[in-house]
Amino acid sequence: MPARRRAPSGCGPQARWLCCSLLTYRPGYSSSLAPRQRAWGPAAKCEVISARALRLETNDHFDRRTFLRVGSLSLFGHLSFAEVLRLQAAVPAGTPAAKAKDLSVILIWCAGGVSQMETWDPKPKADEKYRGTFGVIPTKVDGIVIGEHLPMSARVADKVTIIRSMTARDAVHESAQAFILTGHAPLPGLLYPAVGSIVSNELPARNELPSYVLTGGPAAIWEQAAFLGPKNDPFIAGNANEENYRVRDLDLPLGVDWARVEQRKSLLTAADRYFRQFDTAKVIDSMDTHYQTALNLISSPRAKKAFDIASEPVAVRERYGRSGTGQGCLLARRLVESGVRFVSVRGAGWDHHQEVFNTLSRDNLPEFDRAFSALVEDLAQRGMLENTLVIAATEFGRTPEINVNAGRDHWPNAFSIVVAGGGIQGGRVIGETDRNCFAVTERPVRVEELLATVYVKLGIDFGKVYRTPIGRPVKIIDEPFEPVRELLA
């Protein structure tokens, strides 16, 4: 048996009990705490939170950071979603949110900069040196043509609106991506919350599923909640195209059963009761809420069913395409169907400084075309398109000039974004660019205007002012932009 651990001297009886009792069993766990804050027994690995670090003497003050360290004792031993759900900062209350409409959003995020001339804004009459090698094809809507490698998307053009007159502020990937995903140009020392995080913060969750889900790898900083707190960070669903895909945070870790979960829950409840003698801040109640949310998710049949993409018929999976974008879009449909409010789907990169025509025709466009068209068709057939806003977006376009490497470079002056569903009339084109796609000539649309439109569709007041932890006022949309009226008609 391991030697009995003693609480540091100077602690009251409650602190000694807390130090010696709050043990989290983690098979194979490698502690990230400093050596003086952990102790290991020879038979099992246990983490002991030091009472000295907690400073729980009866009359002593202990700060929120210390409290949060105690709150990080996991119900499940190693459940990353519970860690994500921990509140690290209280968010000041803002003005009441507008009444939410019953819409969900699926964002197909095409990071890197999609070439508008090869997709949604082809220029068959451009000067030869700009024109490229692709032809154009008609769509289901008379008068609208798109790039030849989007044949399936052409068949759903009656359900889609193409915005050909988007403009961005700069041509640097990081700042441009931050701008379109948050609505703000990045500033030193200030991170802004992503659109999905604002949706999560402003609209109540429909059920135990997270409000904001992101497919693919880890979230970039501009896809996170920033000062809105970890409770509004995206739930990372991983790559749905992986063989034997499963979401690990929907299952108990190896060696932890429900009896042990209940024991840990009891210990956390006891700890919370003790902390309330010293601190009555809302953060304590929020901690309880977030751990309960994690518990609800891991025990939810609805969540397991929503993420069980393998239960889809083979024909459906093939229709979406066996790719990150395709299976991500299929997973997004399942999640929205189960009540998730905002899903961001990430697939292949679009930064084609070299071999733009070969790469697009071989890889990106077949993958996107199949996935996007399948999603729009599937949502429409299920009667879900009216209540689901689908956006296929990128941070900027690509240059009309073709460089020496047969690629196109970054071009923020004119690019295209497509939207479908959410009550938006399809079969339309908004805006126009010049013959060679150098500039917008009709109805320019700013990123802020597009995002303001999304917020209006969801019933969120985009003029609402948040306060950062240091008291700085931040509007959801920084300047008084108007929504795109054509998308609200």
C-alpha positions as CSV (number, residue, x, y, z in Angstrom):
1,M,0.0,0.0,0.0
2,P,1.3,3.5,-0.7
3,A,2.3,5.6,2.2
4,R,-0.4,7.7,3.7
5,R,-0.3,11.3,2.4
6,R,-0.6,14.1,5.0
7,A,-2.0,17.5,4.3
8,P,0.5,20.4,4.8
9,S,0.6,21.9,8.3
10,G,-1.3,25.1,8.9
11,C,-4.5,23.8,7.2
12,G,-7.8,23.5,8.9
13,P,-9.6,20.1,9.2
14,Q,-11.7,20.7,6.1
15,A,-8.7,21.5,4.0
16,R,-6.9,18.4,5.3
17,W,-10.0,16.3,4.3
18,L,-10.1,17.9,0.9
19,C,-6.4,17.4,0.3
20,C,-6.5,13.7,1.3
21,S,-9.9,12.8,-0.3
22,L,-10.0,14.5,-3.7
23,L,-8.1,11.8,-5.6
24,T,-8.6,11.4,-9.3
25,Y,-7.6,8.0,-10.6
26,R,-6.1,8.2,-14.1
27,P,-4.6,5.0,-15.5
28,G,-1.4,5.8,-17.3
29,Y,-1.9,9.5,-16.5
30,S,1.2,11.8,-16.7
31,S,0.6,14.7,-14.5
32,S,1.2,18.2,-15.8
33,L,1.5,19.7,-12.3
34,A,4.8,20.7,-10.8
35,P,6.5,17.9,-8.8
36,R,5.7,19.5,-5.4
37,Q,2.0,19.4,-6.3
38,R,1.7,15.7,-7.1
39,A,2.3,12.4,-5.4
40,W,2.4,8.9,-6.8
41,G,1.7,5.6,-5.2
42,P,3.5,2.5,-6.5
43,A,0.3,0.5,-7.3
44,A,-1.8,3.2,-9.0
45,K,-1.3,6.7,-10.3
46,C,-3.2,9.3,-8.3
47,E,-3.1,13.0,-8.4
48,V,-3.3,14.9,-5.1
49,I,-4.2,18.5,-5.2
50,S,-2.1,20.3,-2.5
51,A,-4.0,22.0,0.3
52,R,-1.2,24.6,0.4
53,A,-2.0,25.5,-3.2
54,L,-5.7,25.7,-2.4
55,R,-5.2,27.9,0.7
56,L,-8.5,26.8,2.2
57,E,-7.9,28.1,5.7
58,T,-11.2,29.1,7.2
59,N,-10.7,32.9,7.1
60,D,-8.4,33.1,4.1
61,H,-9.3,34.5,0.7
62,F,-8.7,32.3,-2.3
63,D,-8.9,33.6,-5.9
64,R,-10.9,32.4,-8.8
65,R,-7.9,30.8,-10.5
66,T,-7.3,28.6,-7.4
67,F,-11.0,27.7,-7.4
68,L,-10.9,26.8,-11.1
69,R,-7.9,24.5,-10.4
70,V,-10.0,22.6,-7.9
71,G,-13.0,22.6,-10.2
72,S,-10.8,20.9,-12.9
73,L,-11.0,17.6,-10.9
74,S,-12.7,15.7,-13.6
75,L,-15.8,13.6,-13.1
76,F,-14.5,11.2,-15.7
77,G,-10.8,11.2,-15.0
78,H,-9.9,12.5,-18.4
79,L,-12.8,14.0,-20.3
80,S,-11.6,16.8,-22.5
81,F,-15.1,18.2,-23.1
82,A,-15.5,18.7,-19.4
83,E,-12.2,20.5,-19.4
84,V,-13.3,22.7,-22.3
85,L,-16.6,23.4,-20.5
86,R,-14.8,24.8,-17.4
87,L,-15.4,28.5,-17.0
88,Q,-12.2,30.5,-16.7
89,A,-13.7,33.9,-16.6
90,A,-17.1,35.4,-15.8
91,V,-18.7,37.1,-18.8
92,P,-20.5,40.4,-18.0
93,A,-24.2,40.4,-18.8
94,G,-25.0,42.3,-21.9
95,T,-28.3,43.6,-23.3
96,P,-31.1,41.1,-23.8
97,A,-30.7,39.1,-27.0
98,A,-33.2,39.4,-29.7
99,K,-35.7,36.6,-29.9
100,A,-34.0,33.7,-31.7
101,K,-35.4,32.3,-34.9
102,D,-35.4,28.6,-35.2
103,L,-32.5,28.4,-37.6
104,S,-29.3,26.4,-37.7
105,V,-26.1,27.3,-39.6
106,I,-23.8,25.0,-41.5
107,L,-20.6,26.8,-42.6
108,I,-18.5,25.0,-45.2
109,W,-15.2,26.6,-44.5
110,C,-12.9,26.7,-47.6
111,A,-9.7,28.0,-46.0
112,G,-6.9,29.3,-48.2
113,G,-8.7,31.4,-50.8
114,V,-11.0,29.9,-53.4
115,S,-10.4,31.0,-57.0
116,Q,-13.6,32.8,-58.0
117,M,-12.8,32.6,-61.7
118,E,-12.7,28.8,-61.6
119,T,-15.9,28.4,-59.5
120,W,-18.7,30.9,-59.0
121,D,-17.6,33.8,-61.2
122,P,-16.1,32.4,-64.4
123,K,-14.9,34.9,-67.0
124,P,-15.1,33.2,-70.5
125,K,-14.6,36.6,-72.1
126,A,-11.6,37.7,-70.0
127,D,-8.4,38.6,-71.7
128,E,-6.6,35.4,-72.6
129,K,-3.8,35.9,-70.1
130,Y,-6.3,35.9,-67.3
131,R,-8.9,33.5,-68.5
132,G,-7.4,30.2,-67.4
133,T,-8.1,26.7,-68.8
134,F,-11.6,26.0,-67.5
135,G,-14.8,26.4,-69.4
136,V,-18.3,27.2,-68.1
137,I,-21.5,25.3,-67.7
138,P,-25.1,26.3,-67.5
139,T,-27.0,25.8,-64.3
140,K,-30.6,25.0,-63.5
141,V,-31.3,28.7,-63.6
142,D,-31.4,30.4,-66.9
143,G,-28.6,33.0,-67.3
144,I,-26.4,31.7,-64.5
145,V,-23.2,29.9,-65.5
146,I,-20.5,28.6,-63.2
147,G,-17.2,26.8,-63.6
148,E,-17.2,23.5,-65.5
149,H,-16.0,21.4,-62.6
150,L,-19.1,22.1,-60.5
151,P,-21.8,20.1,-62.4
152,M,-23.6,18.8,-59.4
153,S,-23.8,22.3,-57.8
154,A,-25.2,23.5,-61.1
155,R,-28.2,21.2,-60.6
156,V,-29.1,22.9,-57.2
157,A,-28.5,26.5,-58.4
158,D,-32.2,27.2,-58.0
159,K,-31.7,26.8,-54.2
160,V,-28.5,28.8,-54.0
161,T,-27.6,32.5,-54.1
162,I,-24.1,33.4,-55.4
163,I,-22.5,36.6,-54.0
164,R,-19.9,37.6,-56.6
165,S,-19.0,40.9,-55.1
166,M,-17.5,40.1,-51.8
167,T,-14.5,42.2,-50.6
168,A,-12.0,41.7,-47.8
169,R,-9.6,44.0,-46.0
170,D,-6.3,42.3,-46.6
171,A,-4.6,39.4,-48.3
172,V,-2.9,37.7,-45.4
173,H,-4.4,34.3,-44.5
174,E,-4.4,34.7,-40.7
175,S,-5.9,38.1,-40.5
176,A,-8.3,37.6,-43.3
177,Q,-9.6,34.3,-41.8
178,A,-9.9,36.0,-38.4
179,F,-11.8,38.8,-40.0
180,I,-14.4,36.7,-41.8
181,L,-14.9,34.2,-38.9
182,T,-15.2,36.9,-36.2
183,G,-16.2,40.0,-38.0
184,H,-13.2,41.9,-36.7
185,A,-9.8,42.7,-37.9
186,P,-7.4,41.2,-35.3
187,L,-5.7,43.5,-32.8
188,P,-2.6,42.9,-30.7
189,G,-3.7,41.8,-27.2
190,L,-7.4,41.2,-28.1
191,L,-9.0,38.1,-29.4
192,Y,-12.5,38.2,-30.8
193,P,-15.1,35.4,-30.5
194,A,-16.0,33.4,-33.6
195,V,-19.5,33.6,-35.0
196,G,-20.3,30.1,-33.8
197,S,-19.2,31.1,-30.3
198,I,-21.5,34.2,-30.4
199,V,-24.4,32.0,-31.5
200,S,-23.6,29.6,-28.6
201,N,-23.5,32.5,-26.2
202,E,-26.6,34.4,-27.4
203,L,-29.0,31.5,-28.1
204,P,-30.0,28.8,-25.6
205,A,-28.9,25.2,-26.4
206,R,-31.8,23.2,-27.7
207,N,-30.8,20.1,-25.8
208,E,-27.8,18.4,-24.3
209,L,-25.8,18.6,-27.5
210,P,-23.3,21.4,-27.8
211,S,-24.5,24.5,-29.7
212,Y,-21.3,24.9,-31.7
213,V,-19.5,22.0,-33.3
214,L,-16.4,22.0,-35.5
215,T,-15.3,19.1,-37.7
216,G,-11.6,18.5,-38.6
217,G,-8.6,19.2,-36.4
218,P,-8.1,21.6,-33.5
219,A,-9.8,25.0,-33.6
220,A,-7.7,28.1,-34.7
221,I,-7.8,31.0,-32.3
222,W,-10.3,32.8,-34.6
223,E,-12.6,29.8,-34.3
224,Q,-12.8,30.0,-30.5
225,A,-14.8,31.9,-28.0
226,A,-12.1,34.3,-26.8
227,F,-13.4,36.4,-23.9
228,L,-16.8,34.7,-24.0
229,G,-15.2,31.8,-22.2
230,P,-14.6,28.1,-22.8
231,K,-18.3,27.2,-22.5
232,N,-18.7,28.8,-25.9
233,D,-15.7,27.1,-27.6
234,P,-16.5,24.7,-30.3
235,F,-16.9,21.0,-29.6
236,I,-14.2,19.3,-31.8
237,A,-15.8,16.5,-33.7
238,G,-12.7,15.3,-35.5
239,N,-12.5,14.0,-39.1
240,A,-15.7,12.2,-39.9
241,N,-14.0,10.6,-42.9
242,E,-11.7,8.5,-40.7
243,E,-12.1,4.8,-40.8
244,N,-14.1,3.6,-37.7
245,Y,-14.9,7.3,-36.9
246,R,-16.0,7.9,-33.3
247,V,-16.0,10.9,-31.0
248,R,-14.0,9.9,-27.9
249,D,-15.8,12.4,-25.6
250,L,-19.0,10.4,-25.9
251,D,-17.6,7.4,-24.0
252,L,-16.2,6.9,-20.6
253,P,-12.4,6.5,-20.5
254,L,-10.9,3.0,-20.0
255,G,-11.1,2.0,-16.4
256,V,-13.9,4.4,-15.4
257,D,-17.4,3.1,-14.9
258,W,-20.6,4.9,-13.9
259,A,-20.2,4.0,-10.2
260,R,-16.8,5.8,-10.2
261,V,-18.4,8.7,-12.0
262,E,-21.0,9.0,-9.3
263,Q,-18.4,8.9,-6.6
264,R,-16.4,11.7,-8.2
265,K,-19.6,13.7,-8.7
266,S,-20.3,13.3,-4.9
267,L,-16.8,14.6,-4.1
268,L,-17.2,17.6,-6.4
269,T,-20.5,18.4,-4.8
270,A,-18.9,18.2,-1.3
271,A,-16.1,20.5,-2.5
272,D,-18.6,23.0,-4.0
273,R,-20.5,23.2,-0.7
274,Y,-17.3,24.0,1.1
275,F,-16.2,26.7,-1.4
276,R,-19.5,28.5,-1.0
277,Q,-18.5,29.5,2.5
278,F,-15.9,31.8,1.0
279,D,-17.1,32.7,-2.5
280,T,-20.6,33.2,-3.9
281,A,-19.7,34.3,-7.4
282,K,-21.7,33.0,-10.3
283,V,-18.6,31.2,-11.5
284,I,-19.3,28.4,-9.0
285,D,-22.7,27.8,-10.3
286,S,-21.4,27.9,-13.8
287,M,-18.8,25.2,-13.0
288,D,-21.6,23.0,-11.8
289,T,-23.6,23.7,-15.0
290,H,-20.7,22.9,-17.3
291,Y,-19.9,19.6,-15.6
292,Q,-23.5,18.7,-15.7
293,T,-23.5,19.5,-19.4
294,A,-20.6,17.2,-19.9
295,L,-22.3,14.5,-17.9
296,N,-25.5,14.9,-19.9
297,L,-23.6,14.6,-23.2
298,I,-21.7,11.5,-22.3
299,S,-24.8,9.8,-21.1
300,S,-27.0,11.0,-24.0
301,P,-28.4,8.5,-26.5
302,R,-29.3,11.5,-28.7
303,A,-25.7,12.6,-28.8
304,K,-24.4,9.1,-29.6
305,K,-27.0,8.7,-32.4
306,A,-26.2,12.1,-33.9
307,F,-22.5,11.4,-34.2
308,D,-23.0,7.8,-35.4
309,I,-22.3,8.5,-39.0
310,A,-21.7,4.8,-39.7
311,S,-25.4,4.2,-39.3
312,E,-26.1,6.1,-42.6
313,P,-26.8,4.0,-45.7
314,V,-23.7,3.4,-47.8
315,A,-25.5,5.1,-50.8
316,V,-25.9,8.3,-48.7
317,R,-22.3,8.3,-47.6
318,E,-21.2,7.8,-51.2
319,R,-23.4,10.6,-52.4
320,Y,-21.7,13.1,-50.0
321,G,-18.3,11.7,-51.0
322,R,-15.7,9.8,-49.0
323,S,-13.7,13.0,-48.1
324,G,-13.3,15.3,-45.1
325,T,-15.7,17.8,-46.7
326,G,-18.2,15.2,-47.8
327,Q,-18.5,13.3,-44.5
328,G,-18.2,16.5,-42.6
329,C,-21.2,17.8,-44.4
330,L,-23.1,14.6,-43.7
331,L,-22.2,14.8,-40.1
332,A,-23.3,18.4,-40.0
333,R,-26.7,17.5,-41.4
334,R,-27.1,14.8,-38.7
335,L,-26.0,17.3,-36.0
336,V,-28.4,20.0,-37.2
337,E,-31.1,17.4,-37.4
338,S,-30.5,16.6,-33.7
339,G,-30.5,20.3,-32.5
340,V,-27.0,21.7,-32.9
341,R,-27.2,25.4,-33.8
342,F,-23.9,26.0,-35.6
343,V,-21.6,23.5,-37.4
344,S,-18.4,24.5,-39.1
345,V,-17.1,21.9,-41.7
346,R,-13.5,22.0,-42.8
347,G,-12.0,20.1,-45.7
348,A,-9.1,20.5,-48.1
349,G,-7.0,23.7,-48.3
350,W,-7.5,26.1,-51.2
351,D,-4.2,28.1,-51.3
352,H,-3.2,27.4,-54.9
353,H,-0.1,29.4,-55.7
354,Q,1.0,26.5,-57.9
355,E,-0.8,24.3,-60.4
356,V,-4.2,25.9,-59.6
357,F,-6.0,24.3,-62.6
358,N,-4.7,20.8,-62.1
359,T,-5.2,20.8,-58.4
360,L,-8.7,22.2,-58.6
361,S,-9.9,19.9,-61.3
362,R,-8.3,16.8,-59.7
363,D,-8.9,17.3,-56.0
364,N,-10.7,20.3,-54.5
365,L,-13.6,20.9,-56.9
366,P,-14.8,17.3,-57.2
367,E,-14.7,16.9,-53.4
368,F,-16.6,20.2,-52.8
369,D,-19.0,19.8,-55.7
370,R,-20.2,16.4,-54.4
371,A,-20.4,17.5,-50.8
372,F,-22.1,20.8,-51.2
373,S,-24.7,19.6,-53.7
374,A,-25.5,16.6,-51.6
375,L,-26.0,18.7,-48.5
376,V,-28.3,21.1,-50.2
377,E,-30.3,18.3,-51.9
378,D,-30.5,16.3,-48.7
379,L,-31.7,19.2,-46.5
380,A,-34.3,20.1,-49.1
381,Q,-35.6,16.5,-49.4
382,R,-35.9,16.3,-45.6
383,G,-37.7,19.6,-45.3
384,M,-34.8,21.1,-43.4
385,L,-33.4,23.6,-45.9
386,E,-35.8,26.3,-44.9
387,N,-34.5,26.2,-41.3
388,T,-30.9,25.6,-42.1
389,L,-28.6,28.4,-43.5
390,V,-25.8,26.9,-45.5
391,I,-22.8,29.1,-46.3
392,A,-19.7,28.1,-48.4
393,A,-17.1,30.7,-47.6
394,T,-13.5,31.6,-47.9
395,E,-11.3,34.4,-46.7
396,F,-10.5,36.0,-50.1
397,G,-10.2,35.2,-53.8
398,R,-7.3,34.7,-56.1
399,T,-5.6,37.0,-58.6
400,P,-6.7,37.3,-62.2
401,E,-3.1,37.1,-63.1
402,I,-1.7,33.6,-63.5
403,N,1.8,33.4,-62.0
404,V,4.9,31.7,-63.3
405,N,4.0,28.5,-61.4
406,A,0.6,28.2,-63.0
407,G,-1.1,29.4,-59.9
408,R,-3.1,32.3,-58.7
409,D,-2.1,34.4,-55.7
410,H,-4.2,36.2,-53.0
411,W,-6.8,38.7,-54.0
412,P,-9.1,40.4,-51.5
413,N,-10.6,42.9,-53.9
414,A,-13.2,40.5,-55.3
415,F,-14.3,37.0,-54.4
416,S,-17.4,34.8,-54.2
417,I,-19.4,33.2,-51.4
418,V,-22.5,31.1,-51.8
419,V,-25.5,30.7,-49.5
420,A,-28.5,28.5,-49.5
421,G,-31.5,27.8,-47.3
422,G,-32.5,29.7,-44.1
423,G,-35.4,31.3,-45.9
424,I,-33.2,32.9,-48.5
425,Q,-34.5,32.9,-52.1
426,G,-32.4,30.8,-54.4
427,G,-31.5,31.0,-58.1
428,R,-30.0,34.5,-57.8
429,V,-26.7,36.3,-58.2
430,I,-25.8,39.3,-56.1
431,G,-23.1,41.7,-57.4
432,E,-20.8,41.8,-60.4
433,T,-17.1,42.1,-61.1
434,D,-15.4,43.5,-64.2
435,R,-14.5,41.5,-67.3
436,N,-11.2,40.3,-65.8
437,C,-12.3,40.0,-62.2
438,F,-10.0,42.7,-60.9
439,A,-12.7,44.7,-59.1
440,V,-16.3,44.8,-58.0
441,T,-18.4,46.9,-60.3
442,E,-21.9,46.4,-58.9
443,R,-23.2,45.9,-55.3
444,P,-20.1,45.4,-53.3
445,V,-20.7,43.3,-50.1
446,R,-18.5,43.6,-47.1
447,V,-17.7,40.8,-44.7
448,E,-19.4,42.7,-41.9
449,E,-22.6,43.0,-44.0
450,L,-22.7,39.2,-44.6
451,L,-22.2,38.4,-40.9
452,A,-24.8,41.0,-39.9
453,T,-27.2,39.2,-42.2
454,V,-26.4,35.9,-40.5
455,Y,-27.1,37.4,-37.1
456,V,-30.3,39.0,-38.2
457,K,-31.5,35.6,-39.6
458,L,-30.8,34.0,-36.3
459,G,-32.4,36.8,-34.3
460,I,-29.2,38.1,-32.7
461,D,-28.7,41.8,-32.1
462,F,-25.4,42.4,-34.0
463,G,-25.1,45.8,-32.4
464,K,-24.8,44.3,-28.9
465,V,-21.8,45.4,-26.9
466,Y,-19.8,42.9,-24.8
467,R,-17.4,43.8,-22.1
468,T,-14.0,42.0,-22.1
469,P,-12.6,40.9,-18.7
470,I,-10.7,44.2,-18.4
471,G,-13.9,46.2,-19.3
472,R,-13.2,47.0,-22.9
473,P,-16.4,47.4,-24.9
474,V,-16.6,45.2,-28.0
475,K,-19.5,45.2,-30.4
476,I,-20.6,41.9,-32.2
477,I,-20.2,43.9,-35.4
478,D,-17.8,46.8,-35.0
479,E,-19.3,49.4,-37.2
480,P,-22.9,50.2,-38.2
481,F,-23.1,48.0,-41.2
482,E,-26.4,47.0,-42.7
483,P,-27.4,43.4,-43.5
484,V,-27.5,42.4,-47.2
485,R,-31.1,43.3,-47.9
486,E,-31.3,40.9,-50.9
487,L,-30.7,38.0,-48.5
488,L,-33.5,39.1,-46.2
489,A,-36.2,39.5,-48.8
